[in-house]
Amino acid sequence: MIPSRSNRHRMLGELVSLDVWHGQLKEAGDTAALHADLFFREARMGGEADSNVRFRMSVRKASLVLRLPEDNTIGVDRETVARDSEPVSGTVTRTIVRERKARGAAVLDFTTAALRPKINLGAEASGSVQDKTSVELQRAVSLIVSTGHFNQGSYQWDLEAFNRGPLHGRPWDAVKNPRLTLIDQRKNKRSSTGAVVLEVHCVREDLIISDIHIETGGEWKDIFSLKGGAKTAAAEALIRKRLGEELLPVTSIDNDFATLIVASVLAES
């Protein structure tokens, strides 16, 4: 993998893609909608010449976090913050099949002596009746549920898949559903506005690492020799390395409650 090493777009592999933009802010009092095109997918990591480990990675929950300039040159119109946005929707279909079988269990037996019928409970009828009913139930669902709120001085949108599985796809239409409206708060006309940054955060326990393959020897030989969790430790070591290459904060990834920043993008006008 060739790291981008860009201060504008920094991302951990193909796990998430993020594009952020807003209209121009030319002078104090101007407003502009902030748009974020966010997409999640399962990523493949490793397998390059400098790595003896390869695996798949996805994320169960994540948050899109807004970072405003520390100089307060840009603010937010709170009434425009997307709270529970209208997400991209899909349809879940459930098929119910009911099957009823009837088999002959009693046969009438006429004897010539008495000319009276008697029931032979031990015999089985040669024919059978089968009745099958199929019913399809459909309901609209939100593929990714988004909840916007203000947390510890920052606006953020928490994202979770409707089926509690890995996030995949877009949580909203970036063009139709901006995240909020920015306000130019410059006091000096000659000064420039600070940077608006959006980051994608996830907690380590919500990062799903699977299908790990390790080739013995090389850089990972010591890790591979460890007992218990050796493969996971190797995958985590590669993630730390890739985070550093992308100039993203490197944290204690072996801590289940550690927060990872897997993407950081500077908004462009």
C-alpha positions in Angstrom: 0.0 0.0 0.0 1.3 3.5 -0.8 0.2 5.9 1.9 -1.2 9.2 0.9 0.6 11.3 3.6 -1.8 14.1 2.8 -3.0 16.6 5.4 -6.2 16.9 3.4 -7.2 13.3 3.0 -6.0 10.7 5.5 -7.6 7.3 5.7 -7.0 3.8 7.0 -6.9 1.7 3.8 -10.2 1.1 2.1 -12.3 0.8 5.2 -13.9 4.2 4.8 -14.0 6.9 2.1 -14.9 10.4 3.0 -15.2 13.6 0.9 -16.1 16.9 2.5 -17.0 20.2 1.0 -18.9 23.5 1.6 -19.7 26.7 -0.2 -17.4 29.7 -0.1 -17.3 31.9 3.0 -16.2 35.3 1.7 -16.9 37.6 4.6 -18.3 37.8 8.1 -21.9 36.7 8.2 -21.8 34.4 5.2 -23.2 30.9 5.5 -22.5 27.7 3.7 -23.9 24.1 3.9 -21.3 21.5 4.9 -21.6 18.2 2.9 -20.0 14.9 3.8 -20.0 12.0 1.4 -19.2 9.0 3.6 -19.0 5.3 2.5 -18.1 2.2 4.4 -16.9 -1.2 3.1 -15.0 -4.3 4.1 -11.3 -3.6 3.5 -8.5 -6.0 2.7 -5.2 -5.2 4.5 -1.7 -6.5 4.3 -0.1 -8.9 1.8 2.3 -6.3 0.5 6.1 -6.8 0.2 6.7 -5.2 3.6 4.0 -7.3 5.4 3.7 -11.0 6.2 0.1 -10.7 7.4 -3.1 -10.1 5.5 -6.7 -9.9 6.8 -10.1 -8.4 6.3 -11.4 -5.5 8.3 -14.8 -3.8 8.8 -16.4 -1.7 11.4 -19.6 -2.3 13.4 -20.1 1.2 14.7 -18.5 4.6 14.0 -18.9 8.3 14.5 -18.4 11.2 12.1 -16.9 14.0 14.2 -16.7 17.7 13.3 -13.6 19.7 14.2 -14.1 23.5 14.0 -11.2 26.1 13.9 -9.8 26.8 17.4 -9.7 30.5 16.5 -13.6 30.6 16.2 -13.5 32.1 12.8 -16.2 29.6 11.7 -19.2 28.7 13.8 -22.4 26.6 13.3 -26.0 27.4 13.0 -27.3 24.9 15.5 -30.8 24.8 14.1 -29.4 23.3 10.9 -27.6 20.4 12.4 -28.8 17.1 11.0 -30.1 15.1 14.0 -31.9 11.9 12.7 -31.1 12.2 9.0 -33.1 10.5 6.3 -30.8 7.6 5.5 -30.4 5.6 2.3 -33.1 2.9 2.7 -33.5 -0.7 1.6 -36.1 -3.4 1.8 -36.0 -6.5 3.9 -38.1 -9.4 2.6 -39.2 -12.3 4.8 -40.8 -15.4 3.3 -43.0 -17.6 5.4 -43.9 -21.1 4.1 -46.7 -23.0 5.6 -47.0 -26.7 4.7 -49.7 -29.1 5.6 -49.7 -32.8 4.7 -52.5 -35.2 5.1 -52.1 -39.0 4.8 -54.8 -41.6 4.9 -54.8 -43.4 8.2 -58.0 -45.3 8.1 -59.3 -47.7 5.4 -62.8 -49.1 5.1 -62.8 -52.9 4.8 -66.0 -54.7 3.8 -66.3 -58.4 4.7 -68.6 -60.6 2.7 -69.9 -62.4 5.8 -71.4 -59.5 7.7 -71.6 -57.0 4.9 -70.7 -54.4 7.5 -67.8 -52.1 7.1 -65.0 -52.2 9.6 -62.2 -49.7 10.0 -58.7 -51.0 9.6 -56.6 -48.5 11.6 -53.3 -50.2 10.7 -53.6 -49.6 7.0 -52.3 -46.5 5.3 -54.0 -44.9 2.3 -52.1 -44.9 -0.9 -52.8 -41.2 -1.6 -51.7 -38.1 0.2 -52.7 -34.4 0.1 -50.1 -31.6 0.4 -51.0 -28.0 0.8 -48.3 -25.3 0.7 -48.8 -21.6 1.3 -46.1 -19.0 0.8 -46.4 -15.5 2.2 -43.9 -12.6 1.6 -43.7 -9.8 4.1 -41.7 -6.6 3.1 -40.7 -3.6 5.2 -38.6 -0.6 4.5 -35.5 -0.3 6.7 -32.7 2.2 7.1 -29.4 0.4 6.1 -27.4 2.7 8.4 -29.0 4.5 11.3 -27.6 8.0 12.0 -28.0 10.1 15.2 -26.5 13.6 15.4 -25.7 15.3 18.6 -23.3 17.6 20.4 -20.7 15.8 22.5 -17.8 17.2 24.4 -17.5 20.4 22.4 -18.0 18.8 19.0 -20.8 17.9 16.7 -20.9 14.3 15.8 -23.1 11.7 14.0 -23.1 8.1 15.5 -23.6 5.4 12.9 -24.8 1.8 13.3 -26.1 -0.8 10.8 -29.8 -1.6 11.2 -29.0 -5.4 11.7 -26.1 -4.7 14.1 -23.7 -6.0 11.5 -20.8 -4.3 9.8 -21.3 -0.9 8.3 -21.6 -1.0 4.5 -22.7 1.7 2.1 -23.7 5.4 2.6 -25.6 6.6 5.7 -27.2 9.5 3.8 -27.3 11.4 0.5 -24.4 13.8 0.7 -25.9 16.3 -1.7 -29.5 16.3 -0.4 -28.7 16.0 3.3 -25.9 18.4 4.4 -24.6 17.9 8.0 -25.1 21.5 9.0 -24.6 25.1 8.0 -21.3 26.9 8.7 -21.2 30.6 9.7 -18.3 33.0 8.9 -17.5 34.6 12.3 -14.3 36.5 11.3 -13.9 39.8 13.1 -11.1 41.0 10.9 -12.0 41.2 7.2 -8.3 40.7 6.2 -7.9 37.5 8.2 -8.6 34.0 6.8 -10.9 31.4 8.2 -9.5 28.3 10.0 -9.8 24.7 8.8 -12.9 22.7 9.1 -12.1 19.0 9.5 -14.3 15.9 9.7 -13.0 12.7 11.3 -14.3 9.1 11.4 -13.9 7.5 14.9 -14.5 4.0 16.0 -13.8 2.1 19.2 -11.4 -0.8 19.0 -14.1 -3.4 20.1 -16.2 -2.3 17.1 -13.4 -2.9 14.6 -13.9 -6.4 13.1 -10.7 -8.2 12.1 -11.2 -11.5 10.4 -9.7 -14.1 8.0 -6.2 -13.5 9.3 -3.3 -15.2 7.4 0.3 -15.0 8.5 3.4 -16.2 6.7 6.1 -17.3 9.2 9.4 -15.5 9.4 10.3 -11.9 8.6 9.0 -9.0 10.6 6.2 -10.9 12.3 8.1 -14.1 13.5 8.3 -13.0 17.1 4.6 -12.1 17.2 3.6 -15.3 15.5 5.4 -17.4 18.2 3.3 -15.9 21.0 0.5 -18.1 22.5 -3.1 -17.0 22.1 -4.1 -14.0 20.0 -1.0 -14.2 18.0 -2.8 -13.5 14.7 -4.8 -10.7 16.1 -1.7 -9.1 17.6 0.0 -9.3 14.2 -3.0 -7.6 12.5 -3.1 -4.9 15.2 0.6 -4.2 14.7 0.0 -3.7 10.9 -2.9 -1.4 11.7 -0.7 0.7 14.0 1.9 0.9 11.2 -0.6 2.0 8.6 -2.1 4.6 10.9 1.3 6.1 11.4 2.0 6.1 7.6 -1.3 8.1 7.1 -0.3 10.5 9.8 -3.3 9.5 11.9 -3.0 9.2 15.7 -1.6 5.9 16.8 -3.3 4.7 19.9 -3.3 1.5 22.1 -5.1 -0.6 19.7 -4.9 -3.6 22.0 -7.3 -1.8 24.4 -10.9 -2.7 23.5 -12.1 0.8 24.6 -9.5 2.8 22.7 -10.8 5.3 20.1 -9.3 5.0 16.7 -9.4 7.8 14.1 -9.6 5.9 10.8 -10.2 9.0 8.5 -9.5 12.7 8.7 -10.5 15.1 5.9 -10.1 18.8 5.5 -13.3 20.4 4.1 -12.8 22.2 0.8 -14.8 25.1 -0.6 
